């Protein structure tokens, strides 16, 4: 497969309220023009740059959208660049949260609409109805919008259909739990995993600042290469042009077949204390089992024989597997949709950093528990929030955590935003071939 390098720019904008769009837009246009003048051949702007993320009940005037589009088209045509920007799109009596693509000839050549609507944006946006890459002079772009990046099969479907580069206008928010480190699980963890698991680069453009005194953004726009390495990342509070070069045309890795749902039948316990140890010596392991039971653990897990299989852990349905399946975007999806919410991963040969990244990502995006056995005697457990809750180290050979089905069963990650529904919807869209052009 032919590879080529592309100069890419993310425009990390300062957040503006919808009512302040007219005042903010000239500054944004100037940033886009500057990025194009500095040689960027692909420019990406955040989600809902036009006219804003929090729309409220008032309709978005077509004239406002046309005027903004005309400015973007002018810059693209002047500099011969491709621009992807987040905008409301009126289509068929609904408003879509869209990533619009303007080609170097200065005309819109495609779009994608946000499929996994997040929290209150479903009050004014309708969900997208297809998953198709957009053909551009640079290559085929797989477009996602913000929370779409939390569903692993959305990006995987786009790559399966020929996307060479994943591009995401986003509005990553933060809770402000730590004002000194504006956290967001997608920015801090998932985008690098998305790039690596699909074998294609990933571009994400976010906002900084606060919208309507109620939505805080974390910045951290990023360029990630096909190996999952961060090429460039913006600050948390700045408005800036993030520039870098990405190589596209890298062949993606083959996906693992899904785990048969029929093999996961049974009834799970609701709560258990699970100990684990990366010790395989029989006599030593037996001593650790005694110590674990003394500490009120219901079971002690240890590395298996490397055979993938459905298992029972203290009355809990689980899947024992390896790093190859953990690192495939569809690898755990069917088992999770079948009700499995505990995955035991034997990954002694895996890179330690990537084992941690994939285990945390899978736990968070699937709302599941993951116990991972890594190199040496390191083992750790991750909860459904993607947090490492226990792990072995140095002479500490046996760690434990509490499995609670109520936590993994809490699949609503925001009000009216359910990850299992998102996974099912993505699989239904995968079965379709209808392009977004039908909505124009």
N, C-alpha and C positions, 0 to 999 in steps of 0.2 A: 504494500500500500504506500502510495506517495505521501511523504510528509512535507509540510511547509511551515514556516514561522510567520506569525502574524503579530504586528504591534497592536496592543489592546489598551484601552483606557476605560477606567471606571470613573464616573463623575459622582463623587460622594457629596450630595447636596446638604445644605442646612434645611431642616424641616420648616415647612410653612403651613399655615392653616389654609383651608380652602378659600376663605374670603380674602386671603393675602396673596393668592396666586398671581394676579396681575402685576403686583409689585415685585414678586420674587422671580417671575419668568425671565425678564431681561438679563438678570444676573446668571441664571442657569444657561440661557442661550449663549452668553459670553464664554462660560466655562466649556460648553460643547465645542464652540468655534475654536477656542484655544487648544483643546485636546486634538482636534482635527488638524490644526496648523502645526502641531508638534509631531505629526506623522502617524497618529493612531488610525488604523484602518478598520477597527471595530471599536465603537464607543457604546458603553452601556450606562443607562441612568436607572435610578431606583424605581421601585413599585409606586404607582399612583403619584408620579411626579406631576401629572396633569389630571385634575387641578389640585388633588390632595387625597389622602387616604381616608380621612373621616368625612364622608360626603354628607351625611345627614339625610333629610327627607327631600330636599330640593333636587330636581332633575339637573343633569349636566347639559348645558346648551350645546347643540351641535356646532354652532358658530365658534364657541370657545375651543372646541376640539379641533376644528378645521384650521383655525388661526395658529394654534400651537404646531399642528402637523406641517403647515406651510413653512414655519421657521426651521423645523428639523429637516424638512426636505431640501430647503435652500442650502443649509450647511453641508448636507450629504452630497448634494450635486456639485457645490463649489469645490469641495476637497476630495471628491471621489471616495467617500468613506461609507461604511455601513453603520447604522445607528439603531440600537434597540432601546426603547424607552417605555416606562410604565405609564399607562394612561387609562382613564375610563374610556369605554367604547360602547356606544349605543348601537344595538343590533337586535332586530326582531322584537322591538318593544321592551327589551331588557337592557340593563347596563352590565357590562363585563369588566372585570379587573384584568386588563390586558397588557401583554408585552408586545408592542408594535415594532415591526422591523421595516426600516427605510433603507433602500438600496442606494448604491453610489450614483444611480441615474436620477435620484431625487424623487422617488415615488415609493409608497408603501407596497411591500412585496409579500407580506405575511404577518401573522400574529398568532399568539397563543393566549388563551384565557385561563386564569387561575382556576384550578379544579378543586383543590382542597381548601375551601374557604375557612377562614380563621375567625372564631369568636364573632364580634359584631359586624365584620365586613359583609356577612351574609344578609345584613339588613338592607343593604343597597346594591349588592352585586349578585348576579346569577352565576352559577358555576359553569366552567368550560365543559365542552361536550366531546372533545377528541384529544388525542395525543399524537401529533404528527410533527416531525422536524420541518423547518423552513429552509428551503433552498436559497442560498445567497452566492454571490461571486466568491466569497471567502471559503465556502463549504456549507455543509448542512448543520444548522444550528438547532439544538434541542432546547426549547424555551420552557422555563419553569417560572412561576411567580411565588416568591416567598415560601409559604407553608407547604407548597408542592414539594419542596426539598426535604420535608420530613417523611415523605412516603417513598420508600426505596424503589418501589416498582414503577413510579412515574418516570424517574430518570432512566431506569433500566429499559423501559419500553421505548423511550425516545432513542436510546443508543441502539437497541435491537432494530429499529427502523431506519438506522443510518446516520444518526446525529454524530458529528465529529467533535463537537464542542457544546458543553452545557452552559447556558447563559441564563442568569437569574436576576431580573430586577426584584429587589426585595425591600421590605420594611421591617427589618429585624428589630424587635422591641426588647426592652430590658426592664426588670422590676425595680432597679435601684437598690437592691439588697445591699450592695457594696458600691457606693458612689465612686470609689477609687478604681473599680474594675467592673465595667458594664458588661454583664454576662448575657450570653445567649447561646443555647446549645447548638444551634445550626452554625453560627459564626465560629464558635470555639472548638467544634468537634466534627459536625456532620459533613460540611462541604468538602473537607479533605478526604473523608471516607467515600463520599459520592464519586469524586474524581478517581480514586484508586480502584474502587470496586468495579467501575465501568471502563476503566482504561482510557478515559478522555479528559481533557482539561475542563476546568470549571471556573466561570466568571460570575461574581456576585457584586452588585452595586447597591449600597444601602444609604440611609440618611443618618445625619447626626442631629442632636438637639431634640426639641419637644414640640409636639403638635397639639394645639387646643388644650394646653396645660394638663393633658390626660394621657398622652401616648409618648413615651420616651424611647428614643432610638439609640442603638449601641454603636453605630458606625461600623468599623472593621470590614469595609468593602475589601474584596480579596480576588487575587488571581492565583489559581492553583493548577499545577501541571498534571499530566496524566498519571504520574506516579503518586500523586497525593501531596507533593511538596508545595509549600506556599512560596510563590514567586514574589508576591508583593502584597502588603496589607496596609490599609489606611488606619488612621488613629480613631479613637472612640468619639472624640468631640469636635473634630475638624471638618471643614468643608474643603475638599481637595480633589485634584485630578491624580488618580493613581494610574501610573503607566508601567507597562511591562510587555514582555514578548512571550507568546505561547506557541508551542509546536502542536499542530493538529495533524490528523491522519494516522495516529497511533492505533494499532489494531487492539480492540477490547478483548479482555479475557473471556474464555468460554464460561457460561453460567452452569452451575450444578443443577441437575434435575430436582424438582421439589420432593420433599419427603411425603410418602403416601399417607394420606389422612386416615385410611383404614387401620393403619398400624398404631394409631394413637387413641383407640377407643378405651373407655374406662371412666372411673369416677375419681376425682381428685380430693385430697384432704384440703381443709380450709387454712390450716395453720400448722407449722412445724418448725422446730429449731434444727437447722442443718449445719453440721460441722463438716469440714473438708480438710484434706491434707494431700500434698503432692509427694507422698511417700508410698513406695511400692513393695518394699521388703516386708514379707509376710509376718515375721515375728514382731518387727517394730510397729507394723500397722496394727496388729492385734493389741499391742499395748496402748496405742493411741485411741483405738476404739473404746477401750476401757476408760481412758481418761475423758473422752468425749461424753460417754454415758454418765460418768460421774459429774460432768458439767451440765447435765440435763439435755444433751443433744438427743434428738430422736434417731439420728442416723449419722454415720461418718462416710462421706464420699471420698473416693480416691480415683486416680487415673484408671481408665478401663484398658481393654486390650486393643483398642483402636478400631473396634467394630462399631459401625453406626447402627443404632438400635433404639427402639422405644423401651424405656425402663420405668420402674416405679421407685420413687424416693420417698419413704415414710408416708406412703399412700398418695403421693402426688404423681400425676402423669408427667413424664419428662422425656426429653430426647437427648441421647448421648451421641455426640458427633465430633467433627474435627474442624480445624481452622479453614479448610477449603470451603466447607459449607457456610461457616460463619461469615466468611468474607465475600460470599456471592450475594448480590442484592436480593435475589428471590429465594435464597437458600433456606430461610427459616419461616417464610411467609405462610406457606400452606399448613405447616404444623401449627403455627400460631392461630390461624383462622379455624383450625380444627379443635382448638381449646388448650393446646400445650402452652404453658407459660413459665416453664423451667427448662433451661438448656444447659447441658453439662458438656463442656468443650475440652477435649484433650488436644493440646496444641504445643507439645514440647519442642517442635522444630520451628515454630513461628517467631518472627521478630517480636520482641517484647512490647515495643511501643505500638506496633500495629495491632497486636492482640488486644491490648488495652483499649485502643481507639475503636476497634470493631465491636468488642464486647460492650462498651459503654453505649455506642450508637445503637446496636441491636436492642439492647435493653430499653433504651429510651423511646425508640421509634415504634417498637412492638409492645411496649408496656409489659415487660417480662423480666424474669430473673435469669441471670447468666452466672454460672460458676465456671471459671477457666483455670486449667492447669497448664502453666507455661514452662519455661526453661528452668532447669535446676529444681529447687524446691519451692519456687514461687507459685502460689495459687491465690486467686482472689474471687470475690463475689460482687456482683453489680445488681442494684435494685431497679425497679421499673422507672425511676427517674434518671437512670444513667449514672448513678453515684456509686463509687466503690465503697461498700459498707464493711468489708472485712477482708483480710488477706494475711498470708503467711510471710515471714521474713526472718533472716538470720536464724536464730535457734528457736523461733516461734513456729512450730511445725503444724499446729492444728488451730484453725480459726473457725468461727461460727457466725451465722446470721439467722434471722427469723424470716421464714417464708410466710407471707400473708396474702391469701388469694384476694382479699378485699383491695389490696393495693394494685395488684396486676389486673384486677377486674375493673379498676377505675380508668377506663380507656378514653374518657373524655379529658383531653389535655387542655381544653378551654371550653367555656359554655357552648353547647351545641356543636362541638368539634371533636369527633370520635375517630381515633386512629384506625380501628378495625373497619369502620364504615369507609374511611378513606382508602384502605387497602382493597376492600371489595369493589369500590367504585373504579379504582385504577385498573383492576383486573377486567372489569366489564368494558372499560374504554379500550383496553388492550385488544379485545376481541373485535373492535370496530376498525374500520379503515377510512371512515368519513373524515375528510380534512376540514379545518376551520373555515376554508373559503366558502363553504356552504352557508355560513352565518353572515357573510358580508352583505 
